[in-house]
Amino acid sequence: MNKTVIVGGGIAGLATAFYLQEFGSSNYTLIECSPTCGGKITSTSRDGFLIEGGPDSFITQKPAALNLCKRLGLGDQLVGSNTGKQATTYVWSGGRLHPMPEGMMLMTPTMVLPFLRSSLISWPGKIRMGMELFIPKLNSTQDESLASFVRRRLGTEALNKIAGPLMGGIHAADPEKLSLSSTFPMFQDMEKKHGSLLRGMMKRPKRGTANSSKPTPMFMTLHGGLQQLSDALVAQLPAHTVRSGCTVLNVRPHEAQYQVLLSDGSSILADHIVFATPSYVTADLVQQTDPTLASRLRAIRYVSTATVSLAFRRADIAHPMQGAGFIVPKSEGRKITACSWSSAKFPHRAPDDSVLLRVFIGGALAEDLAEQDEPALIELARNELRTIMGITAAPILAKAYRWNKANPQYDLGHGSRITEIEQSLTDLPGLYLAGAAYRGAGLPDCIQSGIIAARSIAERVHANHDEYTSVCIGT
Ligand SMILES: Cc1cc2nc3c(=O)[nH]c(=O)nc-3n(C[C@H](O)[C@H](O)[C@H](O)COP(=O)(O)OP(=O)(O)OC[C@H]3O[C@@H](n4cnc5c(N)ncnc54)[C@H](O)[C@@H]3O)c2cc1C
């Protein structure tokens, strides 16, 4: 009774399974089409280098990922991102790398002197950003794009050089299309509350000053790479509950349950289905059950990206690489969007005499570039690093990962689309959604979506059980 099937063994599906167990509802099967679970999390150790193909860290402000690592006994494996100068992000502008002014909170300066001294923004650009204090707030309930918001409040230069490549880059998105309320709602809240971002920043409580001796780093990862997290989750799930190398082909209503059809010809009857798959996959799977839900799910666009990891001997690189890496504004006309200096950003990523860099390609503004084959991606990354960082040496290691239609786009109207999707689900008891497409694409949000799905199922199972018990007691 009360069988659950989880479709997809990425972090959202794995978290759903783990928390179902935690909530005492362990009658589930997780189906993953790849031979191994983890989805976009993939870490490889080679010749002393630790290469992340997908995510390389998680934000700690949203606690779900950090808590899960601790719950899995990985507390001693947690590694914080480097701080101080090593955390500086650079911006490629006008043919050189400029450090982001100290104290920038994403798009908003919080320290006057470093901002005024910065070589990144021109004087007219700085004056325009300072005028933000006097720009009246917009009294509108309409969804606004990142580009429109930043242009309106801080000016075009702040959009082109900072917010676009940095905040648009996190979502591999076009800032003109990215919904601010669905991705960075705190900035809209700040405008509403304080009438100005600069004023809001001045009034915010200072991080880690309340009582803590050492604030939690903003980003964390695991000593052996993030795959430690997905591997630890799989290890906690009883072997019979996970079926990898098996694709869910269809899900259809069957009396009061759902029938899940699998690629090996078998099927499972389930009371609860959690779709932890990309929304376009989920759309195909629910097409027969609810075509309206399917078309709402298909309305969430995905774009392709690629990452290229390149390792070099330290002695072969003149650049000091003191920082977390650099971002590249679209207006610069280059073929990469960003580069993480992985071995400077986190410890244990490369041997002491070497460095590891990770180049980002593609996204909404240059999707076709990410769809090339691996040698072409590596060549492109090397050419760009030659121009930007002066690296002419041959890499001692190169590895590209292509992420075809992997990044969900939180386009304008995303919030309403999610509300409509959730409305459809209220008519389909037993169906749940988890994962990156809906209420946050970062790992903590994906984990949280699994917790919410698991909790809803456990509550329903226990409610039925209580009813069942009370009926038994009554008779
Ligand atoms: C290059 C890149 C870098 C990123 N960097 C970061 C970062 O640093 N920090 C961060 O927090 N986030 C980052 N993200 C985002 C984050 O990694 C993803 O949003 C998250 O991993 C998605 O998890 P998920 O479980 O929703 O989906 P997925 O990981 O996509 O898992 C879905 C699973 O479903 C399986 N599946 C699909 N169809 C079927 C089917 N029919 N039957 C059975 N199984 C099926 C797939 O094989 C897959 O394993 C990054 C993403 C990318 C692409």
Ligand as a Chemical Component Dictionary entry (heavy atoms), coordinates in Angstrom:
data_LIG
# 
_chem_comp.id                   LIG 
_chem_comp.type                 NON-POLYMER 
_chem_comp.pdbx_formal_charge   0 
_chem_comp.three_letter_code    LIG 
# 
loop_
_chem_comp_atom.comp_id 
_chem_comp_atom.atom_id 
_chem_comp_atom.alt_atom_id 
_chem_comp_atom.type_symbol 
_chem_comp_atom.charge 
_chem_comp_atom.model_Cartn_x 
_chem_comp_atom.model_Cartn_y 
_chem_comp_atom.model_Cartn_z 
_chem_comp_atom.pdbx_ordinal 
LIG C1  C1  C 0 27.157 23.364 -15.873 1  
LIG C2  C2  C 0 26.292 23.560 -14.664 2  
LIG C3  C3  C 0 26.835 24.146 -13.534 3  
LIG C4  C4  C 0 26.048 24.319 -12.404 4  
LIG N1  N1  N 0 26.614 24.875 -11.288 5  
LIG C5  C5  C 0 25.902 24.933 -10.143 6  
LIG C6  C6  C 0 26.550 25.290 -8.919  7  
LIG O1  O1  O 0 27.756 25.524 -8.871  8  
LIG N2  N2  N 0 25.782 25.338 -7.794  9  
LIG C7  C7  C 0 24.453 25.007 -7.799  10 
LIG O2  O2  O 0 23.816 25.067 -6.732  11 
LIG N3  N3  N 0 23.821 24.629 -8.944  12 
LIG C8  C8  C 0 24.522 24.571 -10.099 13 
LIG N4  N4  N 0 23.922 24.129 -11.251 14 
LIG C9  C9  C 0 22.502 23.773 -11.212 15 
LIG C10 C10 C 0 22.275 22.389 -10.574 16 
LIG O3  O3  O 0 23.381 21.569 -10.803 17 
LIG C11 C11 C 0 21.056 21.707 -11.181 18 
LIG O4  O4  O 0 19.960 22.604 -11.191 19 
LIG C12 C12 C 0 20.660 20.471 -10.370 20 
LIG O5  O5  O 0 21.747 19.588 -10.268 21 
LIG C13 C13 C 0 19.478 19.802 -11.049 22 
LIG O6  O6  O 0 19.082 18.703 -10.290 23 
LIG P1  P1  P 0 17.748 17.910 -10.655 24 
LIG O7  O7  O 0 17.674 16.739 -9.751  25 
LIG O8  O8  O 0 16.604 18.852 -10.693 26 
LIG O9  O9  O 0 17.931 17.465 -12.180 27 
LIG P2  P2  P 0 18.991 16.517 -12.882 28 
LIG O10 O10 O 0 20.295 16.559 -12.223 29 
LIG O11 O11 O 0 18.893 16.861 -14.320 30 
LIG O12 O12 O 0 18.372 15.065 -12.654 31 
LIG C14 C14 C 0 17.312 14.553 -13.430 32 
LIG C15 C15 C 0 17.550 13.070 -13.588 33 
LIG O13 O13 O 0 16.449 12.496 -14.285 34 
LIG C16 C16 C 0 16.957 11.473 -15.123 35 
LIG N5  N5  N 0 15.930 11.190 -16.143 36 
LIG C17 C17 C 0 15.560 11.978 -17.181 37 
LIG N6  N6  N 0 14.561 11.391 -17.875 38 
LIG C18 C18 C 0 14.293 10.219 -17.252 39 
LIG C19 C19 C 0 13.343 9.182  -17.483 40 
LIG N7  N7  N 0 12.450 9.240  -18.485 41 
LIG N8  N8  N 0 13.360 8.093  -16.669 42 
LIG C20 C20 C 0 14.240 8.013  -15.632 43 
LIG N9  N9  N 0 15.142 8.983  -15.367 44 
LIG C21 C21 C 0 15.157 10.079 -16.153 45 
LIG C22 C22 C 0 18.248 12.069 -15.664 46 
LIG O14 O14 O 0 19.118 11.085 -16.166 47 
LIG C23 C23 C 0 18.794 12.760 -14.421 48 
LIG O15 O15 O 0 19.658 11.936 -13.681 49 
LIG C24 C24 C 0 24.673 23.926 -12.403 50 
LIG C25 C25 C 0 24.129 23.352 -13.555 51 
LIG C26 C26 C 0 24.919 23.150 -14.670 52 
LIG C27 C27 C 0 24.325 22.494 -15.891 53 
# 
loop_
_chem_comp_bond.comp_id 
_chem_comp_bond.atom_id_1 
_chem_comp_bond.atom_id_2 
_chem_comp_bond.value_order 
_chem_comp_bond.pdbx_ordinal 
LIG C1  C2  SING 1  
LIG C2  C3  SING 2  
LIG C2  C26 DOUB 3  
LIG C3  C4  DOUB 4  
LIG C4  N1  SING 5  
LIG C4  C24 SING 6  
LIG N1  C5  DOUB 7  
LIG C5  C6  SING 8  
LIG C5  C8  SING 9  
LIG C6  O1  DOUB 10 
LIG C6  N2  SING 11 
LIG N2  C7  SING 12 
LIG C7  O2  DOUB 13 
LIG C7  N3  SING 14 
LIG N3  C8  DOUB 15 
LIG C8  N4  SING 16 
LIG N4  C9  SING 17 
LIG N4  C24 SING 18 
LIG C9  C10 SING 19 
LIG C10 O3  SING 20 
LIG C10 C11 SING 21 
LIG C11 O4  SING 22 
LIG C11 C12 SING 23 
LIG C12 O5  SING 24 
LIG C12 C13 SING 25 
LIG C13 O6  SING 26 
LIG O6  P1  SING 27 
LIG P1  O7  DOUB 28 
LIG P1  O8  SING 29 
LIG P1  O9  SING 30 
LIG O9  P2  SING 31 
LIG P2  O10 DOUB 32 
LIG P2  O11 SING 33 
LIG P2  O12 SING 34 
LIG O12 C14 SING 35 
LIG C14 C15 SING 36 
LIG C15 O13 SING 37 
LIG C15 C23 SING 38 
LIG O13 C16 SING 39 
LIG C16 N5  SING 40 
LIG C16 C22 SING 41 
LIG N5  C17 SING 42 
LIG N5  C21 SING 43 
LIG C17 N6  DOUB 44 
LIG N6  C18 SING 45 
LIG C18 C19 SING 46 
LIG C18 C21 DOUB 47 
LIG C19 N7  SING 48 
LIG C19 N8  DOUB 49 
LIG N8  C20 SING 50 
LIG C20 N9  DOUB 51 
LIG N9  C21 SING 52 
LIG C22 O14 SING 53 
LIG C22 C23 SING 54 
LIG C23 O15 SING 55 
LIG C24 C25 DOUB 56 
LIG C25 C26 SING 57 
LIG C26 C27 SING 58 
# 
